Amino acid sequence: MAYDAATGTVVLFGGNGNSSGTWTWDGTTWTEQHPAVHPPARDFAAMAHDAATGTVVLFGGNSLGAVPEHLFADTWTWDGTT
């Protein structure tokens, strides 16, 4: 989860097994987002807002419930739409 200063919302990404989701919080309402492209489900990822690009950056994490467990070393960005 990270605060997106560009849109004034909080962005949450997470999931388990084969299910994952991107949600935004505007201070009143949680809204599920449906980007065409998204990271696979994971936990223990890190997220932060990048002021230089105006995006939220997600890095790493591991697969939930997968045997064997998979450690991700990938980077994804959220621009408020995808």
C-alpha positions in Angstrom: 0.0 0.0 0.0 1.2 3.5 -0.8 -0.1 7.1 -1.0 -0.3 8.3 -4.6 0.4 12.0 -4.3 -0.4 12.5 -8.0 -4.0 11.4 -7.7 -4.5 12.0 -3.9 -5.5 8.4 -3.3 -4.1 5.4 -1.4 -3.2 2.5 -3.7 -3.4 -1.1 -2.4 -2.2 -4.2 -4.3 -2.3 -7.7 -3.1 -3.8 -11.1 -3.3 -3.3 -14.8 -2.7 -3.2 -17.9 -4.9 -4.5 -17.0 -8.3 -6.5 -14.0 -7.1 -5.1 -10.4 -6.9 -6.4 -6.9 -7.0 -5.7 -3.2 -7.2 -7.8 -1.0 -5.0 -7.8 2.8 -4.5 -9.0 4.8 -1.4 -10.0 8.4 -1.9 -10.6 9.1 1.8 -14.2 7.9 1.6 -14.5 4.9 -0.7 -12.5 1.9 -1.7 -12.7 1.3 -5.4 -11.5 -1.9 -7.1 -9.5 -1.0 -10.3 -9.4 -3.3 -13.3 -6.2 -2.5 -15.2 -5.6 -4.5 -18.4 -2.1 -5.5 -17.2 -1.3 -6.2 -13.6 1.3 -8.1 -11.5 0.6 -11.7 -10.4 -0.7 -12.2 -6.8 1.9 -11.7 -4.1 2.5 -10.6 -0.5 5.4 -8.9 1.2 6.0 -6.5 -1.8 7.2 -2.9 -1.2 5.3 0.1 -2.6 6.2 3.8 -2.7 5.2 7.0 -4.6 7.8 8.2 -7.1 7.5 12.0 -7.4 9.8 12.1 -10.4 7.5 10.0 -12.5 4.2 10.6 -10.7 3.6 6.9 -10.3 3.4 4.4 -7.5 6.1 1.7 -7.7 5.7 -1.9 -6.6 8.8 -4.1 -6.2 9.3 -7.7 -5.3 7.3 -9.9 -2.9 6.6 -13.5 -2.9 4.0 -15.8 -4.2 1.3 -16.8 -1.8 0.4 -20.4 -1.4 2.6 -21.6 -4.3 4.8 -24.6 -3.8 7.6 -24.1 -4.2 7.4 -20.4 -3.2 8.5 -17.9 -5.8 10.4 -14.8 -4.8 9.7 -11.9 -7.2 12.3 -9.4 -8.2 10.1 -7.4 -10.6 9.0 -3.8 -10.7 5.6 -2.5 -11.6 4.2 1.1 -11.8 0.7 2.5 -11.3 -0.2 5.7 -13.1 -3.7 6.0 -11.8 -5.1 4.0 -14.6 -2.9 1.0 -15.3 
